[in-house]
Amino acid sequence: MADVLVSDAPQAHRFEARDEAGELLGFAVYDGVGRTVVFTHTEVDPRHEGRGVASTLVRGALDSVRAQGRDVVALCPYVRAWIARHPDYQDLVHRSA
């Protein structure tokens, strides 16, 4: 897949993956609860499935969360599975006090 650009769209409560022309390829919906980002759903346009869009989207979203000093609750099965496969992102998972 050509370059996938990931950006936060806070007004829509989601991270978006777009191609260089600006076409929406997919998104990851979230809710903010204090310093925690709760990912609830990830979706990729069926025309772009199987091209790594979802993985790029989740990596970009989690990198943004990390840069903000926040943590994550992954209710979305895809985000949860992605984090499980990438040990270097497991430190972002919210831990109960």
trRosetta pair geometry for C-beta under 8 A, 3 or more apart (Angstrom, degrees):
i j d omega theta_ij theta_ji phi_ij phi_ji
1 4 6.2 25 124 -44 126 108
1 48 7.2 66 -118 -162 133 98
1 51 4.0 97 -58 160 120 114
1 52 5.6 -150 18 54 126 100
1 53 6.4 -177 -135 -62 175 79
1 56 7.8 -120 79 -9 136 148
2 19 6.1 59 79 -150 112 103
2 20 6.2 -69 134 -7 127 113
3 19 7.2 112 82 -154 65 59
3 20 5.5 70 66 -59 108 101
4 17 5.1 -6 -179 -168 112 106
4 18 7.4 141 -161 66 62 30
4 19 6.7 -45 -106 -94 58 54
4 25 6.4 -81 -132 47 106 155
4 52 7.6 -154 -8 106 146 90
4 53 5.8 171 -114 -125 151 69
4 56 4.5 90 76 115 140 153
4 57 7.2 -79 150 -57 135 71
4 60 8.0 -135 115 -25 100 143
5 17 7.1 145 72 -155 43 52
5 18 5.2 -30 64 66 97 83
5 19 7.4 108 15 -150 91 7
5 20 7.1 110 -18 -85 118 47
6 15 6.0 15 -175 171 97 112
6 16 7.1 168 -147 84 52 43
6 17 5.4 -21 -94 -96 76 72
6 56 6.5 -163 -48 141 121 84
6 57 5.6 159 -108 -125 118 49
6 59 7.7 -178 -12 77 165 71
6 60 2.8 94 74 116 159 162
6 61 6.5 -110 176 -45 133 64
6 64 7.7 -136 125 -28 112 124
7 15 7.0 175 90 -156 28 71
7 16 5.8 -17 62 58 77 90
7 18 7.3 -16 18 13 105 111
7 60 8.0 -42 -44 151 29 134
8 15 5.5 -43 -100 -102 56 76
8 16 7.9 135 -124 15 10 77
8 61 7.7 114 -85 -122 81 73
8 64 5.8 168 -50 174 115 160
9 12 4.3 2 122 38 114 111
9 13 7.8 -37 97 26 78 19
9 14 5.5 -5 61 70 103 75
9 15 7.0 151 16 -113 78 21
9 16 5.1 44 -15 -14 123 116
9 27 7.7 -45 33 -134 127 120
10 13 6.9 31 -165 -80 41 41
12 16 7.8 45 71 -49 139 115
12 27 7.8 -59 122 -159 130 147
13 29 6.1 39 116 -159 92 76
13 30 5.8 -143 172 69 80 58
13 31 6.3 10 -165 -89 130 51
13 32 7.7 -132 -131 -9 95 85
14 27 4.5 27 162 176 135 116
14 28 6.0 159 -160 77 82 42
14 29 4.7 -39 -95 -98 103 52
14 30 6.4 144 -101 15 44 75
15 27 6.5 163 82 -156 48 65
15 28 4.7 0 51 52 99 99
15 30 7.1 42 -11 -3 88 120
15 57 6.3 144 111 -175 113 87
15 60 6.6 168 174 100 137 99
15 61 4.0 -146 7 -95 169 107
15 64 7.0 166 -105 35 129 147
16 24 6.1 -64 -165 -130 116 94
16 26 7.5 163 -155 90 53 44
16 27 4.9 -22 -103 -102 65 92
16 57 7.9 -71 168 -134 16 109
17 24 7.5 95 76 -162 55 56
17 25 4.6 -64 107 67 98 105
17 26 4.6 10 45 56 118 84
17 27 6.9 -153 15 -73 75 43
17 44 7.6 -14 56 -112 136 89
17 53 5.4 140 122 -174 155 93
17 54 8.0 -124 -5 -86 158 30
17 56 6.3 102 -126 94 133 102
17 57 4.1 -78 -49 -87 127 104
17 60 7.4 136 -91 40 90 142
18 22 5.4 -12 175 -151 134 32
18 23 6.1 153 -157 71 80 37
18 24 5.7 -43 -98 -95 85 42
18 25 6.1 165 -109 2 26 90
19 22 7.2 -44 70 21 67 18
19 23 4.9 6 33 50 106 95
19 25 5.9 101 -36 -47 83 119
24 27 7.0 -13 -171 -44 112 103
24 45 7.1 121 112 -41 76 125
25 44 6.4 -9 148 -149 77 83
25 45 5.7 -106 -159 19 43 111
25 48 4.8 -70 -156 85 98 173
25 53 4.9 -130 142 -146 126 140
25 57 7.8 -151 91 -65 104 121
26 42 7.1 32 167 178 116 80
26 43 5.8 -165 -151 101 84 51
26 44 3.6 -29 -92 -105 132 64
26 45 6.1 -127 -68 -3 71 70
26 48 6.8 -129 -37 84 103 129
26 53 5.0 125 4 140 134 122
26 54 6.1 -91 146 -82 168 65
26 57 5.4 -85 93 -60 117 157
27 42 7.4 -159 100 -143 43 53
27 43 6.0 1 54 56 75 87
27 57 7.4 -156 -118 -158 15 142
28 39 5.8 -26 171 -143 108 112
28 41 7.3 176 -152 93 48 48
28 42 4.5 -9 -106 -103 82 88
28 57 5.6 152 -25 147 113 115
28 58 6.4 119 -74 -89 153 66
28 61 5.2 -56 63 -58 145 163
28 76 7.0 -112 -152 8 92 174
28 79 6.7 99 -150 -71 127 120
29 39 7.2 118 81 -157 51 60
29 40 5.1 -52 98 62 102 95
29 41 4.4 15 38 55 118 92
29 42 7.5 -151 17 -71 71 41
29 43 8.0 31 -15 5 101 100
29 76 7.7 141 57 -70 79 131
30 37 5.1 -5 -175 -177 141 93
30 38 6.0 145 -161 74 77 48
30 39 5.0 -39 -95 -95 92 54
30 40 6.5 156 -106 6 34 83
30 61 7.7 160 -36 -169 138 131
31 37 7.7 155 77 -159 39 50
31 38 4.7 -16 59 60 88 108
31 40 6.5 49 -6 -26 97 124
32 36 7.4 147 -160 82 52 51
32 37 6.0 -27 -103 -104 67 64
32 38 7.5 -174 -85 17 17 82
33 36 4.8 -22 71 69 88 102
33 38 5.8 39 2 -19 114 118
33 73 7.8 -4 40 17 126 130
35 69 7.2 -53 -161 114 120 81
35 70 4.9 -161 174 -124 73 77
35 71 6.5 56 122 19 93 83
36 70 6.5 161 -100 -177 21 98
36 71 5.3 -31 -110 74 75 84
36 72 7.0 152 -161 -96 76 14
36 73 5.8 37 172 -11 122 101
36 94 5.1 22 -123 -86 123 138
37 65 5.1 -109 22 -116 146 122
37 70 5.4 77 -18 132 100 137
37 71 7.3 -172 24 93 76 34
37 72 5.4 -27 68 -106 90 68
37 73 7.5 -172 89 28 43 68
38 72 7.7 142 -93 -163 31 54
38 73 4.5 -12 -112 65 78 107
38 75 6.1 30 178 -3 93 113
39 42 7.1 11 174 -49 117 97
39 61 7.4 91 -94 134 127 146
39 72 6.6 6 -7 -163 106 104
39 73 7.2 -171 24 88 67 54
39 74 5.2 -5 55 -122 113 60
39 75 6.4 -172 86 38 57 71
39 76 4.5 -68 130 12 97 118
39 79 4.3 37 104 8 150 173
40 75 5.1 0 -110 74 57 121
40 76 5.7 88 134 -55 11 92
41 76 5.4 -178 -77 -102 17 111
42 54 5.9 91 151 -144 129 104
42 57 6.9 144 -152 103 115 134
42 58 6.8 -15 -113 -71 152 102
42 76 5.1 94 -10 177 92 146
42 78 4.5 -93 52 64 133 137
42 79 6.0 143 -31 -42 130 90
44 48 5.6 -114 169 85 104 97
44 49 5.3 131 101 -86 121 71
44 53 4.8 127 -133 88 130 125
44 54 5.0 -89 -43 -59 132 94
44 57 7.5 -163 -83 -3 100 148
45 48 4.9 59 71 20 93 105
45 49 7.6 -139 92 -36 45 76
45 53 8.0 -29 37 102 78 170
46 49 5.5 -25 -146 -10 42 119
48 51 5.5 -79 -178 35 69 129
48 53 5.0 49 138 -28 116 152
49 53 7.4 -86 -99 34 32 118
49 54 7.9 22 -127 -22 67 113
52 55 5.1 -57 -160 45 68 115
52 56 5.6 69 142 -23 87 104
53 56 5.9 -62 -149 41 28 108
53 57 6.0 32 154 -23 66 110
54 57 5.5 -54 -145 36 30 116
54 58 6.3 25 159 -16 66 105
54 78 6.1 -76 178 177 133 142
54 82 7.8 -145 138 -73 96 136
55 58 6.1 -55 -145 37 28 105
55 59 6.3 28 157 -17 63 108
55 82 6.6 172 -119 -126 68 123
56 59 5.8 -55 -144 38 29 111
56 60 6.2 27 157 -17 64 110
57 60 6.0 -62 -150 39 25 108
57 61 6.2 23 156 -18 64 109
58 61 5.6 -54 -143 38 32 111
58 62 6.1 26 160 -14 66 108
58 78 7.0 -142 -68 131 139 99
58 79 5.6 179 -129 -112 122 74
58 82 4.7 30 125 116 161 171
59 62 6.0 -60 -145 41 26 106
59 63 6.2 30 155 -22 64 107
59 82 7.9 -124 -55 170 68 133
59 86 7.9 169 -98 -101 91 174
59 89 8.0 -118 -119 -75 65 146
60 63 5.6 -52 -145 35 30 113
60 64 6.5 32 154 -19 63 104
61 64 5.7 -57 -155 34 31 112
61 65 6.5 33 149 -19 65 104
62 65 5.4 -47 -145 35 38 115
62 66 6.3 41 153 -21 66 102
62 72 6.7 -28 -119 -57 89 153
62 83 7.5 157 -100 -89 149 95
62 89 5.4 12 161 -146 152 129
62 92 6.0 179 -159 35 102 174
63 66 5.7 -52 -149 36 31 113
63 67 6.4 33 152 -21 64 106
64 67 5.7 -53 -147 35 31 112
64 68 6.5 25 155 -14 63 108
65 68 5.9 -65 -154 40 29 108
65 70 4.9 -91 -168 73 79 104
65 71 7.3 84 162 -127 118 8
65 72 5.8 50 155 -64 163 103
65 92 6.1 80 106 -157 125 133
66 69 7.7 40 178 -70 34 26
66 70 7.7 -101 -73 51 19 66
66 92 6.0 -80 -77 -92 89 120
71 92 5.5 167 -142 -178 62 58
71 93 6.8 15 -176 126 104 10
71 94 4.4 124 125 -81 125 71
71 95 7.7 -91 -170 7 159 66
72 79 7.6 -131 173 159 131 127
72 83 7.4 -170 98 -87 141 149
72 92 4.6 35 11 138 113 103
72 93 5.9 -54 72 -100 89 41
72 94 6.2 -146 73 -24 32 86
73 93 7.6 82 -97 -154 41 66
73 94 5.0 -28 -64 21 82 131
74 79 4.1 -150 -142 108 110 105
74 80 3.9 161 120 -74 125 70
74 83 5.8 -155 -32 7 158 138
74 93 7.2 -56 0 -113 104 93
75 79 7.9 32 53 57 41 122
75 80 7.6 -72 140 -47 1 117
76 79 4.2 69 77 14 109 109
76 80 6.5 -180 86 -12 54 86
77 80 5.6 -57 -144 39 31 114
77 81 6.1 28 160 -17 67 108
78 81 5.9 -58 -147 39 29 108
78 82 6.2 31 155 -23 65 108
79 82 5.6 -54 -145 35 30 114
79 83 6.4 30 157 -18 65 105
80 83 6.1 -57 -151 36 27 108
80 84 6.5 29 151 -21 62 108
81 84 5.5 -54 -149 35 33 115
81 85 6.5 27 155 -15 66 107
82 85 6.0 -62 -153 39 30 107
82 86 6.3 -3 158 7 67 116
82 89 7.8 -15 126 74 85 151
83 86 6.1 -77 -140 53 29 92
83 89 5.2 -115 -131 103 76 113
83 90 6.0 119 170 -89 94 62
83 92 7.2 -116 -130 62 125 106
83 93 6.4 116 165 -65 148 107
84 90 7.7 70 -101 -90 34 107
86 89 4.6 33 107 17 112 112
86 90 7.4 178 97 -35 62 78
87 90 5.4 -35 -153 -1 46 121
88 91 7.8 -34 179 8 36 103
89 92 5.5 -31 179 15 71 119
90 93 5.7 -25 -169 -2 57 116
